[in-house]
Amino acid sequence: MSGSTIAVLGGGAWGTALATMCARHGNDVTLYLRDPLVAEEINRSHRNGAYLPGIDLHPGLAASTDAAEAVKRADLILCVIPAQSLAQALESLGAVIPADRPLVICAKGIERSTGRLMSQLAGDILPDHQLGALSGPSFATDLARGLPTAVTVAAEDGDLADRIAATLSGPTFRCYSTDDLIGVEIGGALKNVLAIAAGAAIGRGFGASAQAALITRGFVELRRLAGAFGARPETIMGLSGLGDLMLTCSTPQSRNYSYGIALGRGEDLTARPLAEGVATAEIAVKLAAARGIETPILSAVANILAGSVTIDQAMEALLSRPLKNED
């Protein structure tokens, strides 16, 4: 739906892609970011070379380093700040975010220090705000180029989710809506951990059969943990669950999958881009244990990342687990 005024908080690849998509649909869009050089580049040459190199942005997209200016007229605010930085950012920006405008969290993850989902975190900091989440199988470069993409928009208020989905949808970007906010967020967070497992299997040379087994059985763990949080099965089988898992585990374009490949190959990981699954793995296992849910694959990833087991040891342990019926 065109004609809305939208503010996007966060000028990384995903935030820039969402902003240029919204501008392409005929909306008045301001992208807030902290780096004045990147803001100037977007406004001058319609490029964000640091995060989306080689992609032309919509000429109507405006960038600003003034958060208050960016949000003051917005009908809708998209918050595209990485999960582990979100609390600090909202503490800083909360005073300028109007309480009567929907705030849509577009980051995927679980806060590693508290176990809060992103909407829970935002609700604690901004208790009077209308909150939603956007998640699903989507790469920033695809979205920025205008390639067909479908996602899920969630809010506890189903009518709010419908309105947000209508505002964001356009010719090449389709939003489905749901009131299962927790289900959408759980799927988006845990698929990152499983993508690391899938990538590690390929990087270590275990082959496509092992990769498929890890993804499938890992999805069982995701489904069980999501159910314990109250998520609906159809949400986990939808775009924000199974759909996002399929995409994230299928190509090195996924940061988490490529991180897993590098991990499996024994490469230096220090200079690699942010892989949110690294931060999510340990806290996801803790949340599952607190609910009495076995998560051998998620736990294996957490242990590998912690350095307490090797990939070979983790795979041997998975293969030697007692045989059981498939469920």
Buried (B, 14 or more C-beta within 10 A) or exposed (E): EEEBBBBBBBBBBBBBBBBBBBBBBBBBBBBBBEEEEBBEBBBEEBBBEBBBEEBEBBEBBBBBBEBEBBBBEBBBBBBBBBBBEBBEBBEEBBEBBBEEBBBBBBBBBBBBEEBBBBBBBBBEBBEEBBBBBBBBBBBBBBBBBBEEBBBBBBBBBEEBBBBBBEBBBBEBBBBBBBBBBBBBBBBBBBBBBBBBBBBBBBBBEBEEEBBEBBBEBBBBBBBBBBBBEEBBEEBBBBBBBBBBBBBBBBEEEBBBBBBBBBBBEEEEEEEBEBBBBBBBBBBBBBBBEEEEBEBBBBBBBBBBBEEEBEBEEBBEBBEEEEEEEEE
